[in-house]
Amino acid sequence: MPDGAVATAFLAVIGAASLLAASARRFRRTDRLPSLEGWALADRSLGAGWIWLLLGGTVFTAYTFTAVPGLAYGNGALAFFAVPYTVIVCPMAFVLLPRLWSAVSAGGHVTVADYVRQRYDSPGLALAVALTGILATMPYLALQLLGIRAVLVAVGVTDASPVVADLAMVALFAGLAIATYRHGLRAPAVISAFKGVAVFASVFALVWLVLDVFGGPGGVFDAAAAKLATHERPETHPLVLEADQQPAFASLAVGSALALLMYPHVLTVAFAASGPATLRKVSVALPAWTAVLALFGLLGIAAIAVGIRTAPLGADSAVPMLVDQLMSAPLAGLVFGAITVGALVPAAVMSVAAATSFVRNVYVEYVHPTATPKRQVRIAKVVSLTAKLGAIAFVFGLRDQAAVNLQLLGGVWILQILPAVAVGLYTRLLHPRALLGGWAAGMAFGTVVVVREGFSPVVSFVPVGAGGQGPEVYAGLVALLLNLAVVGAGTALLRRRGAPHHRPGASRRPETGTSTP
């Protein structure tokens, strides 16, 4: 049975987050008619503080806070690719997101696929962008449930009954689903403030305890190295990056940074900002979240140093088990609650983003072109709820590793829309047919490589060099380079043959659900 003090503190945190989500209605302007822009983007009205909290709360998920230290626990130095990757994201976001926001806002668009549809006058390319985003988001959403499940295991709920644990997970998700259904992006925006305080306070408290035990960061690494030297953890990779790992490390950091800014949930938060200046301020302040992630990575090394044994629960349980060992019951409950809240914010945003993409770029485009804004919101709410239910069914119906495998594929897939979205912001020369061909080539290559490698538990790498003997680099980045090569060659060939090339603004698809005069 779960410890009473742990469970009480845990439920107190979850209850506070639920009450905050219910209060989101106070942040909604009631004088405006229902619209997808209002429900999904909070009327593009969020300031720098809200966007910083919401973007950080969306990018740094509960699964991130368990997976990164779990990766450090099981794979050593390679896990710390997450630190430079989230640093690289900041200047990219500073340059890309304000420009993309301006383009999307000027066209009255709600999703990035709306923008692609109008810029290239290509329904097929827009559909490819939208479906790729949805496919990449769904396993990511399921991973948030896995993060919650890992916490419930640590709290001890599963000691009572696996059924009780599953019901507890559904109950936690139900409150979020109702709040998001009613208030859209405003619900996770309000919770994100609570998440920021809870996560920062929790990690600082836990790291302080770890450093106090070992006498500083050096002591943590020395103790972990000593454990490895005595072969207590022979399966763990070295704590110092080896020479042959460096190309993989660097390419994974760059590829992950490029992929992150293409995910629909990240772009949905960006489009909810009040303007480009807001996004620039947020990009400058994002490294604070990176510091928190680095501290979580340190906790994975601390788990080795302390002698945590995660089998048979898996490496992702390293931090919850460390919390349980080092903290008193009430404090452990608070930390477990903070990590769980860390799953609720990104899960809500992901469901909103997936629903919005489906409504705008599938339902309105191909099923009901004259759907009113009110009907679009109604359909988006239903799809958002369905996405959450689908994630729950996915977790219940398949092995945990299946969600991880699909998320690995999702990272490779989402990179393939970068030429159409990001490169297209800076040039009008790219041909939509070439972009579609490059997308197809990148998707096919990346999928084949990841599946062929048997879904590596870390990530799939491809040797580059004669005879496959060269350094290994991230498969998603190789697929993107193939994509760009096809786009460049295809554009040159199509222009030479005089294929029609529509200029931006050529699309006449109605953007508001009404007929265009």
Secondary structure, DSSP 8 states (H G I E B T S, - for coil): ---HHHHHHHHHHHHHHHHHHHGGGGGS-TTS---HHHHHHGGG-B-HHHHHHHHHHHHS-HHHHHHHHHHHHHHGGGGGGHHHHHHHHHHHHHHHHHHHHHHHHHTT-SSHHHHHHHHHT-HHHHHHHHHHHHHHHHHHHHHHHHHHHHHHHHHTHHHH-HHHHHHHHHHHHHHHHHHHHHHTTHHHHHHHHHHHHHHHHHHHHHHHHHHHHHTSHHHHHHHHHHHHHTTSSTTS--SS--GGGHHHHHHHHHHHHHHHTTSHHHHHHHHTBS-HHHHHHHHHHTHHHHHHHHHHHHHHHHHHHHT---TTT-GGGHHHHHHHHHS-HHHHHHHHHHHHHHHHHHHHHHHHHHHHHHIIIIIIIII-TT--HHHHHHHHHHHHHHHHHHHHHHHHHS-HHHHHHHHHHHHHHHHTTHHHHTGGGT-S---HHHHHHHHHHHHHHHHHHHHHTT--SS--EEE-SGGG-S-EEEHHHHHHHHHHHHHHHHHHHHHHTT-----TT-----SSSS---
